[in-house]
């Protein structure tokens, strides 16, 4: 530490009551960021400093965060990036001892200030040690009235830093406890989702399936065509209900809220009340391959239009939707078992799909699902390059 830089009238040395009052301010609440900011303002008040900061250290010895007070937002924007722990700030992180300097520019570790930084001369710093580990450092500059920080100021900040370490430790433990509570809550939600999914699969689906088998037996013995047609309609509705429940089980088991869930919901909305059974499947890392929301919207539109076209025009009984994330492309395939490609080889809505594909350097194809079948069906294959 150095001697005082200037002589003159100074306020009385900081006493224990001042330190206790400052610590009490810091100890209010358990939020860690708020606690750190209170440390800065309380330390500045304690020794009459114009500028103050707490630098939170990282594992590599640099500054992970730099919380400052005394410099307005406009000035901070002109200065640029916050300090990373070079010069005197890094020196304090390294020595982990209180440092008091009358003139910053004269210290061997000083590297000067960036452009637009306000002038600073006197300096006082102290490490904050939490549970035996360096949490960071308190940095103070420019004591009031142009005086140098006193030895009493240095001792007060040293005691203050040691006392506030307890508040930081409490805040960290509180944050850890809250995170643990959130994880336990998430686990409970996951367990409840899995239980509901098992109940739907083991009980609800099985009962619906059994009811469908019973109706199929009844259909085989029905003599009148209207009765058989009605039974076919009910059996088809049961199949669609089972497909919807399986989609719900998928959502419950994965907890997905991304593209997969969006597509499942979009297909269910389009197919609701229609006469076709619709299945949705995925192959490859779809979520990570479609991280851009604009591409996700395109895929959702492609699936919606293709399923809607199949519902209106195919005359089939089933539609399958498959989204494939390959090594270099994302592909959507919508296949039906209907009457096949209509005259002219195009369906309404295909132009929109082609435009979406072309804008992304991709392609769209309209192909028979099974060219040799009596009802060849149709496959819409929409493919675009995968995002890098």
C-alpha positions as CSV (number, residue, x, y, z in Angstrom):
1,X,0.0,0.0,0.0
2,X,1.1,3.6,-0.5
3,X,0.9,6.7,1.7
4,X,-1.8,9.3,1.2
5,X,-1.4,11.3,-2.0
6,X,-2.5,14.6,-0.7
7,X,-2.9,16.2,2.7
8,X,-5.8,18.3,3.8
9,X,-9.0,18.1,5.8
10,X,-10.4,14.6,5.8
11,X,-13.6,13.2,7.3
12,X,-13.1,11.0,10.4
13,X,-11.9,7.5,9.7
14,X,-14.5,4.9,9.0
15,X,-15.6,3.3,12.2
16,X,-17.1,-0.1,12.9
17,X,-20.7,1.2,12.8
18,X,-20.2,2.4,9.2
19,X,-18.9,-1.0,8.2
20,X,-21.8,-2.8,9.9
21,X,-24.3,-0.5,8.3
22,X,-22.8,-1.1,4.8
23,X,-22.8,-4.9,5.4
24,X,-26.4,-4.8,6.5
25,X,-27.4,-3.1,3.3
26,X,-25.6,-5.8,1.3
27,X,-27.2,-8.6,3.3
28,X,-30.8,-7.6,2.2
29,X,-32.3,-10.3,0.0
30,X,-30.9,-13.4,-1.6
31,X,-30.6,-12.6,-5.3
32,X,-26.9,-12.8,-6.3
33,X,-26.8,-10.1,-9.0
34,X,-28.6,-7.7,-6.7
35,X,-26.3,-8.6,-3.8
36,X,-23.2,-7.8,-6.0
37,X,-24.6,-4.5,-7.0
38,X,-25.3,-3.6,-3.4
39,X,-21.7,-4.5,-2.6
40,X,-20.5,-1.9,-5.1
41,X,-22.8,0.9,-3.9
42,X,-22.2,0.2,-0.2
43,X,-18.4,0.1,-0.7
44,X,-18.5,3.5,-2.5
45,X,-20.6,5.0,0.3
46,X,-18.3,3.5,2.9
47,X,-15.1,5.3,1.7
48,X,-16.6,8.2,-0.3
49,X,-15.6,6.9,-3.7
50,X,-16.9,8.3,-6.9
51,X,-16.5,5.2,-9.0
52,X,-16.9,1.5,-7.9
53,X,-17.1,-1.9,-9.4
54,X,-17.1,-5.6,-8.6
55,X,-15.3,-7.9,-11.0
56,X,-16.3,-11.5,-10.8
57,X,-13.4,-13.8,-11.7
58,X,-13.5,-16.8,-14.0
59,X,-11.6,-20.0,-13.8
60,X,-8.9,-18.8,-16.2
61,X,-8.1,-15.7,-14.1
62,X,-9.9,-13.2,-16.2
63,X,-13.1,-11.2,-15.4
64,X,-16.3,-13.1,-16.1
65,X,-18.5,-10.1,-15.2
66,X,-17.8,-6.5,-14.4
67,X,-20.6,-4.7,-12.4
68,X,-19.9,-1.0,-12.2
69,X,-21.5,2.1,-10.7
70,X,-20.7,5.8,-11.3
71,X,-20.3,5.7,-15.1
72,X,-23.5,6.5,-17.0
73,X,-24.8,4.4,-19.9
74,X,-23.8,6.9,-22.6
75,X,-20.2,7.1,-21.4
76,X,-20.0,3.3,-21.0
77,X,-21.2,2.9,-24.6
78,X,-18.4,5.3,-25.8
79,X,-15.8,3.4,-23.8
80,X,-16.8,0.1,-25.4
81,X,-16.3,-3.4,-24.1
82,X,-15.9,-3.8,-20.3
83,X,-12.5,-4.7,-18.9
84,X,-11.4,-8.4,-19.1
85,X,-8.9,-8.4,-16.3
86,X,-5.7,-6.9,-17.7
87,X,-3.5,-4.3,-15.9
88,X,-4.2,-3.3,-12.4
89,X,-7.5,-5.1,-12.3
90,X,-5.8,-8.4,-13.2
91,X,-3.0,-7.7,-10.8
92,X,-5.5,-7.6,-7.9
93,X,-7.0,-10.8,-9.1
94,X,-3.6,-12.4,-9.1
95,X,-2.2,-11.2,-5.7
96,X,-5.6,-11.5,-3.9
97,X,-4.5,-8.9,-1.4
98,X,-5.8,-5.4,-0.6
99,X,-4.2,-2.7,-2.8
100,X,-4.2,1.1,-2.2
101,X,-2.7,3.5,-4.7
102,X,-2.4,7.3,-4.6
103,X,-1.8,7.6,-8.4
104,X,-3.0,4.9,-10.7
105,X,-0.7,5.8,-13.6
106,X,2.4,5.3,-11.4
107,X,1.7,1.7,-10.6
108,X,3.8,-0.9,-12.5
109,X,0.7,-2.9,-13.5
110,X,-1.2,0.1,-14.9
111,X,-1.9,-0.1,-18.7
112,X,-3.8,3.1,-19.0
113,X,-7.5,3.7,-19.9
114,X,-9.3,3.2,-23.2
115,X,-10.5,6.3,-25.1
116,X,-13.5,8.2,-23.6
117,X,-12.8,6.7,-20.1
118,X,-13.1,9.3,-17.3
119,X,-9.9,10.2,-15.5
120,X,-9.1,8.2,-12.4
121,X,-6.2,8.7,-10.0
122,X,-6.7,7.3,-6.5
123,X,-7.5,3.6,-6.2
124,X,-8.5,1.1,-3.6
125,X,-9.2,-2.6,-4.1
126,X,-9.8,-5.7,-2.1
127,X,-10.5,-9.4,-3.0
128,X,-13.7,-11.2,-2.0
129,X,-13.0,-14.7,-0.9
130,X,-16.0,-17.0,-0.6
131,X,-15.6,-20.4,1.0
132,X,-11.8,-20.3,0.4
133,X,-12.2,-19.4,-3.3
134,X,-11.7,-16.1,-5.0
135,X,-15.1,-14.8,-6.1
136,X,-13.9,-11.5,-7.4
137,X,-12.6,-8.1,-6.3
138,X,-14.0,-4.7,-5.2
139,X,-12.5,-1.9,-7.2
140,X,-12.9,1.8,-6.0
141,X,-11.5,5.0,-7.5
142,X,-11.6,8.8,-7.0
143,X,-12.1,9.5,-3.3
144,X,-14.3,12.6,-2.6
145,X,-12.6,16.0,-2.5
146,X,-9.6,14.8,-4.5
147,X,-8.1,13.1,-1.5
148,X,-6.3,9.8,-1.5
149,X,-7.8,6.8,0.2
150,X,-6.5,6.4,3.7
151,X,-5.2,3.4,5.6
152,X,-8.4,3.3,7.5
153,X,-10.4,3.2,4.2
154,X,-8.3,0.2,3.1
155,X,-8.9,-1.6,6.4
156,X,-12.6,-0.9,6.3
157,X,-12.9,-2.2,2.7
158,X,-10.9,-5.3,3.7
159,X,-13.3,-6.0,6.6
160,X,-16.3,-5.2,4.4
161,X,-15.1,-7.6,1.7
162,X,-14.7,-10.4,4.2
163,X,-18.2,-9.7,5.7
164,X,-19.9,-9.5,2.3
165,X,-18.4,-12.8,1.3
166,X,-21.0,-14.3,3.7
167,X,-23.8,-12.6,1.9
168,X,-22.5,-13.8,-1.4
169,X,-22.2,-17.4,0.0
170,X,-25.8,-17.2,1.2
171,X,-27.0,-15.9,-2.2
172,X,-25.1,-18.6,-4.0
173,X,-26.6,-21.3,-1.7
174,X,-30.0,-19.8,-2.2
175,X,-29.6,-19.9,-6.0
176,X,-28.4,-23.5,-5.9
177,X,-31.3,-24.5,-3.7
178,X,-33.7,-22.8,-6.2
179,X,-32.2,-24.5,-9.1
180,X,-32.4,-27.8,-7.3
181,X,-36.1,-27.1,-6.5
182,X,-36.7,-26.3,-10.2
183,X,-35.0,-29.6,-11.2
184,X,-37.1,-31.6,-8.8
185,X,-40.2,-29.8,-10.1
186,X,-39.2,-30.7,-13.6
187,X,-38.6,-34.3,-12.7
188,X,-42.0,-34.5,-11.1
189,X,-43.6,-33.1,-14.2
190,X,-41.7,-35.6,-16.4
191,X,-42.7,-38.5,-14.1
192,X,-46.4,-37.3,-14.3
193,X,-46.1,-37.0,-18.1
194,X,-44.7,-40.6,-18.3
195,X,-47.5,-41.9,-16.0
196,X,-50.2,-40.3,-18.1
197,X,-48.6,-41.6,-21.3
198,X,-48.4,-45.2,-19.9
199,X,-52.1,-45.0,-18.8
200,X,-53.1,-43.8,-22.2
201,X,-51.1,-46.5,-23.9
202,X,-51.9,-49.4,-21.6
203,X,-55.5,-48.7,-20.9
204,X,-57.2,-46.1,-23.2
205,X,-55.7,-47.2,-26.5
206,X,-56.2,-50.9,-25.7
207,X,-59.8,-50.4,-24.9
208,X,-60.4,-48.4,-28.1
209,X,-58.6,-51.0,-30.1
210,X,-60.7,-53.7,-28.6
211,X,-63.8,-51.8,-29.4
212,X,-62.7,-51.4,-33.0
213,X,-62.1,-55.2,-33.2
214,X,-65.6,-55.7,-31.9
215,X,-67.0,-53.4,-34.5
216,X,-65.1,-55.1,-37.3
217,X,-66.6,-58.4,-36.2
218,X,-70.1,-56.8,-36.2
219,X,-69.4,-55.4,-39.7
220,X,-68.5,-58.8,-41.1
221,X,-71.9,-60.1,-40.0
222,X,-74.0,-57.1,-41.0
223,X,-76.3,-57.8,-44.0
224,X,-77.3,-54.3,-45.0
225,X,-74.8,-52.0,-46.8
226,X,-75.8,-48.8,-44.9
227,X,-75.0,-50.6,-41.7
228,X,-71.6,-51.7,-43.0
229,X,-70.9,-48.2,-44.3
230,X,-71.8,-46.7,-40.9
231,X,-69.6,-49.3,-39.1
232,X,-66.7,-48.5,-41.5
233,X,-67.1,-44.8,-40.6
234,X,-67.0,-45.5,-36.9
235,X,-64.0,-47.8,-37.2
236,X,-62.1,-45.2,-39.2
237,X,-62.9,-42.6,-36.5
238,X,-61.5,-44.9,-33.8
239,X,-58.3,-45.4,-35.9
240,X,-57.9,-41.6,-36.1
241,X,-58.5,-41.3,-32.3
242,X,-55.8,-43.9,-31.7
243,X,-53.4,-41.9,-33.9
244,X,-54.3,-38.7,-32.0
245,X,-53.7,-40.4,-28.7
246,X,-50.3,-41.8,-29.9
247,X,-49.3,-38.2,-30.9
248,X,-50.3,-37.0,-27.5
249,X,-48.2,-39.8,-25.9
250,X,-45.3,-38.7,-28.0
251,X,-45.6,-35.1,-26.9
252,X,-45.9,-36.2,-23.2
253,X,-42.9,-38.5,-23.4
254,X,-40.5,-36.1,-25.1
255,X,-41.8,-32.8,-23.5
256,X,-41.1,-31.3,-26.9
257,X,-42.2,-27.7,-27.5
258,X,-40.3,-27.3,-30.8
259,X,-40.8,-28.2,-34.4
260,X,-41.9,-31.8,-33.8
261,X,-44.8,-30.6,-31.6
262,X,-45.7,-27.8,-34.0
263,X,-46.0,-30.2,-36.9
264,X,-48.0,-32.8,-35.0
265,X,-50.4,-30.1,-33.9
266,X,-50.6,-28.6,-37.3
267,X,-51.4,-32.0,-38.9
268,X,-54.0,-32.8,-36.3
269,X,-55.7,-29.5,-36.9
270,X,-55.9,-30.0,-40.7
271,X,-57.0,-33.6,-40.4
272,X,-59.6,-33.1,-37.7
273,X,-63.0,-34.1,-38.9
274,X,-61.7,-35.4,-42.3
275,X,-62.0,-38.9,-43.6
276,X,-58.3,-39.8,-43.6
277,X,-56.1,-41.4,-41.0
278,X,-52.9,-39.3,-40.7
279,X,-49.5,-40.5,-39.2
280,X,-46.5,-38.2,-38.5
281,X,-43.0,-39.5,-38.2
282,X,-39.5,-38.0,-37.9
283,X,-36.0,-39.2,-38.9
284,X,-32.7,-37.7,-37.8
285,X,-32.0,-34.7,-35.6
286,X,-34.9,-32.6,-36.8
287,X,-34.8,-30.1,-34.0
288,X,-31.1,-29.2,-34.4
289,X,-31.2,-29.3,-38.2
290,X,-34.0,-26.7,-38.3
291,X,-32.9,-24.1,-35.8
292,X,-34.0,-21.2,-38.0
293,X,-37.6,-20.2,-37.3
294,X,-38.2,-19.1,-40.8
295,X,-37.3,-22.6,-42.1
296,X,-39.5,-24.1,-39.4
297,X,-42.4,-21.9,-40.7
298,X,-41.8,-23.1,-44.3
299,X,-41.8,-26.7,-43.2
300,X,-45.0,-26.2,-41.3
301,X,-46.6,-24.6,-44.3
302,X,-45.5,-27.4,-46.6
303,X,-46.9,-30.1,-44.3
304,X,-50.1,-28.2,-43.8
305,X,-50.7,-27.6,-47.5
306,X,-49.7,-31.1,-48.6
307,X,-52.0,-32.8,-46.0
308,X,-54.8,-30.4,-46.9
309,X,-54.5,-31.3,-50.6
310,X,-54.5,-35.0,-49.8
311,X,-57.6,-34.6,-47.6
312,X,-59.4,-32.8,-50.4
313,X,-58.3,-34.5,-53.6
314,X,-56.6,-37.9,-53.0
315,X,-59.7,-40.0,-52.3
316,X,-57.6,-42.2,-50.1
317,X,-57.9,-43.5,-46.6
318,X,-54.5,-42.7,-45.1
319,X,-51.8,-40.0,-45.2
320,X,-48.3,-40.3,-43.8
321,X,-46.1,-37.3,-43.0
322,X,-42.3,-37.9,-42.6
323,X,-39.7,-35.2,-41.9
324,X,-36.2,-36.3,-42.5
325,X,-33.0,-34.5,-41.3
326,X,-30.3,-35.9,-43.5
327,X,-26.6,-35.1,-43.7
328,X,-27.0,-32.3,-46.2
329,X,-30.8,-31.7,-46.6
330,X,-34.1,-31.5,-44.7
331,X,-36.8,-33.3,-46.6
332,X,-40.6,-33.5,-46.1
333,X,-42.5,-36.4,-47.6
334,X,-46.3,-36.5,-47.5
335,X,-47.7,-39.7,-49.0
336,X,-51.3,-40.9,-49.5
337,X,-52.9,-44.1,-50.8
338,X,-55.4,-42.3,-53.0
339,X,-56.2,-42.3,-56.7
340,X,-52.8,-40.9,-57.8
341,X,-51.5,-37.8,-59.6
342,X,-54.4,-36.0,-61.4
343,X,-54.4,-34.9,-65.0
344,X,-51.7,-32.3,-65.7
345,X,-49.5,-33.7,-62.9
346,X,-50.1,-30.8,-60.5
347,X,-52.3,-30.3,-57.5
348,X,-53.5,-27.0,-56.2
349,X,-51.0,-25.6,-53.7
350,X,-48.0,-27.2,-55.3
351,X,-46.9,-23.8,-56.8
352,X,-46.6,-22.4,-53.3
353,X,-44.5,-25.4,-52.2
354,X,-42.2,-25.0,-55.3
355,X,-41.7,-21.3,-54.5
356,X,-40.7,-22.0,-50.9
357,X,-38.3,-24.7,-52.1
358,X,-36.7,-22.5,-54.9
359,X,-36.1,-19.6,-52.5
360,X,-34.0,-21.9,-50.4
361,X,-32.2,-23.6,-53.3
362,X,-34.3,-26.8,-53.0
363,X,-36.8,-28.8,-55.0
364,X,-40.3,-30.2,-54.8
365,X,-41.4,-33.4,-56.6
366,X,-44.8,-35.0,-57.2
367,X,-44.5,-38.8,-57.6
368,X,-46.7,-41.9,-57.4
369,X,-46.4,-43.7,-54.1
370,X,-46.7,-47.1,-55.8
371,X,-46.8,-46.9,-59.6
372,X,-47.8,-50.5,-60.0
373,X,-50.8,-50.4,-57.6
374,X,-54.4,-50.0,-58.8
375,X,-54.5,-46.9,-56.6
376,X,-51.0,-45.6,-57.0
377,X,-51.3,-42.8,-54.4
378,X,-49.1,-39.7,-54.4
379,X,-46.0,-38.6,-52.7
380,X,-45.1,-34.9,-52.3
381,X,-41.3,-34.7,-51.6
382,X,-40.1,-31.2,-50.6
383,X,-36.3,-30.9,-49.9
384,X,-34.0,-28.0,-49.1
385,X,-30.3,-27.8,-48.2
386,X,-29.7,-28.3,-44.5
387,X,-28.5,-25.2,-42.6
388,X,-24.7,-25.2,-42.0
